Amino acid sequence: MGKKDTNVRMSLQTLRVLEVFLENPTEKLAGADVHQRCGIASGTLYPILLRLESAGWFVSQWESIDPASVGRPRRRLYRLTSTGLRRTSEVFASFNRGVLA
Amino acid sequence: MSQRNERSTQAELSGVSHWLIHHAAHLAPESLSSRLEEEWLADLESRSSALSRLRFAVGCCWASMVIVNDCPRSQVPAASPVAAARGFITLADRSFGYFSLRSATLFLIAGLHAALFYGLITTLSHTRGIVPPPILENQALKDVPREKVSVPQSLTRDWTFAVPKPDVEIPSALLPSDHVTTNVGEELIEPYAPPLPVTPTHVVARVAGGPGAGFPDTADFYPSHSILLGEQGFSTVRVCVDSHGRLTSDPTTVQSSGSSRLDEGALKLARAGSGHFRATTEDGQPVNSCYPVGIRFQLKK
């Protein structure tokens, strides 16, 4: 097993997604929630979520509900990992210093 | 009726959206296909309007292509969603150094446009350079056989006019002394008067003047700044010279060399050459005249 590559290419859309999660780092958000908060279209949003998940910044899991009782399908929820939180903080700190990491 | 149509349209759009998401999920890597389909269908339910759902579904198609680009289908292990995520981790973020695939494509397109533009410009200039100038040829006209033209009889009549006598009496005081006849009404006006004989004119042999013996050397008036800057050029000044080769007025620049320094140097040279100009001669006799003098400033190699 090689070491996980935690580097993610930073784009403006990626930063906006991270900013949404950084508002409440423990909150679990579905793709639809992220779309509502930052307005990124699905064609851009889901590849970003998958990249961040594959880099270990996010973890995702299915919503623990009963679809029949709630009346809607279960959603995939994303949450910042401790690595993701640290790396996100570093990225935003570097921006505050005026240097892109 | 219109509400019913609207409902059916929304139902159709919803069906299209579901089909697009299904299609998009199948485009995605196999290990992620079922997960993405369920996730996208769940997120689709949060959209209220049919148009918004359609946009979401179209976006999912695009997302699938991006995900495929990030994670090639053949290298993703077909396993559970967790395993799929792990497989995705190892192949994440296919980028070309500092550039993404999209940026690389954009640079490629921009480069192709630049190359085409450069090629067009250089080809045009090259073509313009090798096109030979149009050749103007003088062609001597061959002797055209002259045919005798027969003039109609109506045009060969005598073109003389008889002017009727006016009813005006001319006072005798106004008549010239060598008056021959005043019977205007009876005299015929000749239609053509023969040309007067041309007397031969004297052609003056004029030889234009120029810099003569003892004229100063150009090198003595080469501006030092121009020497330092490597400036070279040809300046033409107009000088007015008397019969003794002296300037009768201050010389002026008629054609600049392109450098004000060299032009000024040429004027100084012309002023210094006063008295050393050759006067223009007419029939061998020196006369006052004005003429242009070309002065070349050229650095020795």
Boltz contact constraints between the chains, C-beta under 6 A:
constraints:
  - contact:
      token1: [A, 4]
      token2: [B, 89]
      max_distance: 6.0
  - contact:
      token1: [A, 9]
      token2: [B, 93]
      max_distance: 6.0
  - contact:
      token1: [A, 9]
      token2: [B, 95]
      max_distance: 6.0
  - contact:
      token1: [A, 31]
      token2: [B, 43]
      max_distance: 6.0
  - contact:
      token1: [A, 32]
      token2: [B, 43]
      max_distance: 6.0
  - contact:
      token1: [A, 32]
      token2: [B, 46]
      max_distance: 6.0
  - contact:
      token1: [A, 41]
      token2: [B, 59]
      max_distance: 6.0
  - contact:
      token1: [A, 42]
      token2: [B, 56]
      max_distance: 6.0
  - contact:
      token1: [A, 42]
      token2: [B, 59]
      max_distance: 6.0
  - contact:
      token1: [A, 42]
      token2: [B, 60]
      max_distance: 6.0
  - contact:
      token1: [A, 42]
      token2: [B, 63]
      max_distance: 6.0
  - contact:
      token1: [A, 43]
      token2: [B, 59]
      max_distance: 6.0
  - contact:
      token1: [A, 43]
      token2: [B, 62]
      max_distance: 6.0
  - contact:
      token1: [A, 43]
      token2: [B, 63]
      max_distance: 6.0
  - contact:
      token1: [A, 46]
      token2: [B, 63]
      max_distance: 6.0
  - contact:
      token1: [A, 47]
      token2: [B, 63]
      max_distance: 6.0
  - contact:
      token1: [A, 47]
      token2: [B, 66]
      max_distance: 6.0
  - contact:
      token1: [A, 47]
      token2: [B, 67]
      max_distance: 6.0
  - contact:
      token1: [A, 51]
      token2: [B, 92]
      max_distance: 6.0
  - contact:
      token1: [A, 54]
      token2: [B, 88]
      max_distance: 6.0
  - contact:
      token1: [A, 54]
      token2: [B, 89]
      max_distance: 6.0
  - contact:
      token1: [A, 54]
      token2: [B, 92]
      max_distance: 6.0
  - contact:
      token1: [A, 55]
      token2: [B, 92]
      max_distance: 6.0
  - contact:
      token1: [A, 72]
      token2: [B, 45]
      max_distance: 6.0
  - contact:
      token1: [A, 73]
      token2: [B, 41]
      max_distance: 6.0
  - contact:
      token1: [A, 73]
      token2: [B, 42]
      max_distance: 6.0
  - contact:
      token1: [A, 75]
      token2: [B, 42]
      max_distance: 6.0
  - contact:
      token1: [A, 76]
      token2: [B, 39]
      max_distance: 6.0
